[in-house]
């Protein structure tokens, strides 16, 4: 199998997997739109429909970033920490929505701080292997840093 085909199939598989995990998280979190509408929100809170646009794009960029990292020139054993941390951050991302929208605002705040740290580390780690992997992950980091502000704002105001 050609390298380009392997990369394309890996990306497609990761895209489907990561989008499905994000979708399942949203499904398990309940009626996010109704819950979000009832919250007292901090300044700069985006309208609810924006989340439905942003998250699929971010999940796609996460899949692209991971694909580029997997196919970077690092040896396999050097990639293992970056792969493990990617899975951990994906699990944290998954549980954050469920916990936060169930009313666990402060637990959500603790989770998102850990998520921020891991994703920031991944951007730096991926940059050492593949500049484009880091660039693809950077919008996700920016968004979750903004989400951290929103999370703490909601926790304080509610």
C-alpha positions in Angstrom: 0.0 0.0 0.0 1.3 3.4 -0.9 2.3 5.8 1.9 -0.3 8.4 0.7 -3.0 5.8 0.9 -2.0 4.8 4.4 -2.0 8.4 5.5 -5.4 9.0 3.9 -7.0 5.9 5.4 -5.5 6.7 8.8 -6.9 10.2 8.7 -10.3 9.0 7.6 -10.5 6.4 10.4 -9.4 8.9 13.0 -11.8 11.5 11.7 -14.7 9.1 12.0 -13.6 7.9 15.4 -13.0 11.4 16.9 -16.2 12.8 15.4 -18.1 9.9 16.8 -16.6 10.3 20.3 -17.5 14.0 20.2 -21.0 13.2 19.0 -21.5 10.6 21.7 -20.3 13.0 24.4 -22.9 15.6 23.2 -25.6 13.0 23.1 -24.8 11.8 26.7 -24.7 15.4 28.0 -28.4 15.8 27.4 -30.2 18.7 25.9 -27.1 20.9 25.7 -29.0 23.7 23.9 -31.7 24.0 26.6 -29.2 23.8 29.4 -26.9 26.4 27.8 -29.9 28.7 27.3 -30.8 28.5 31.0 -27.3 29.3 32.2 -26.1 32.7 33.4 -23.2 33.2 31.1 -20.1 35.4 31.3 -19.4 38.2 28.8 -18.2 37.0 25.4 -20.3 33.8 25.5 -21.0 32.8 22.0 -24.5 31.9 20.7 -25.3 28.2 21.1 -25.4 27.4 17.3 -21.7 28.3 17.1 -20.7 25.3 19.1 -22.3 23.0 16.5 -20.1 24.6 13.8 -16.9 24.9 15.8 -16.6 21.4 17.4 -16.8 19.3 14.2 -14.1 21.5 12.6 -11.9 21.1 15.7 -12.4 17.3 15.8 -11.4 17.2 12.2 -8.3 19.2 12.9 -7.5 16.9 15.9 -7.7 13.9 13.5 -5.4 15.7 11.0 -3.0 16.6 13.8 -2.8 13.0 15.1 -2.4 11.6 11.6 0.5 13.9 10.9 2.1 13.0 14.2 1.7 9.3 13.6 3.4 9.6 10.2 6.1 12.0 11.4 9.7 10.7 11.2 10.0 10.0 14.9 10.6 6.4 15.9 7.6 4.5 17.1 8.7 4.4 20.8 9.3 8.1 20.7 5.7 8.7 19.6 4.1 6.6 22.4 3.8 9.4 25.0 2.2 11.7 22.5 -0.3 9.1 21.5 -1.1 8.2 25.1 -1.6 11.9 26.0 -3.8 12.4 22.9 -6.1 9.6 24.1 -6.2 11.0 27.6 -7.1 14.5 26.4 -9.8 13.0 24.2 -11.2 11.2 27.2 -11.1 14.4 29.2 -12.9 16.2 26.4 -15.5 13.5 26.3 -16.3 13.6 30.0 -16.2 17.4 30.3 -19.4 17.9 28.4 -21.2 15.2 30.3 -20.1 16.5 33.7 -20.4 20.2 33.0 -23.9 20.0 31.5 -25.1 17.8 34.4 -24.3 20.8 36.6 -20.8 19.8 37.7 -19.4 23.2 36.8 -16.5 23.2 39.3 -15.6 19.6 38.4 -15.7 20.7 34.8 -13.4 23.6 35.6 -10.9 21.2 37.1 -11.1 18.9 34.1 -10.6 21.6 31.6 -7.5 23.0 33.4 -5.9 19.5 33.1 -7.1 19.4 29.5 -5.5 22.8 28.8 -2.2 21.6 30.2 -2.2 18.3 28.2 -3.1 20.0 24.9 -0.6 22.8 25.3 2.1 20.1 26.0 0.9 18.1 22.9 1.2 21.2 20.7 4.8 21.6 21.8 5.6 17.9 21.6 4.0 17.6 18.1 5.9 20.7 16.9 9.1 18.8 17.6 8.0 16.0 15.3 5.7 17.8 12.7 5.2 21.5 12.5 1.9 20.9 10.7 0.7 18.5 13.4 1.2 21.3 15.9 -0.4 23.9 13.7 -3.5 21.7 13.2 -3.9 21.2 17.0 -3.4 24.9 17.8 -7.0 26.1 17.1 -8.2 23.4 19.5 -5.9 24.7 22.2 -7.1 28.3 21.6 -10.8 27.2 21.7 -10.4 25.2 25.0 -8.6 28.1 26.6 -11.6 30.2 25.7 -13.8 27.4 27.0 -11.9 27.5 30.2 -12.8 31.2 30.7 -16.5 30.3 29.9 -16.4 27.3 32.3 -15.1 29.4 35.2 -17.5 32.1 34.3 -20.5 29.7 34.4 -19.2 28.1 37.6 -19.0 31.5 39.4 -22.3 32.9 38.0 -24.4 29.7 38.6 
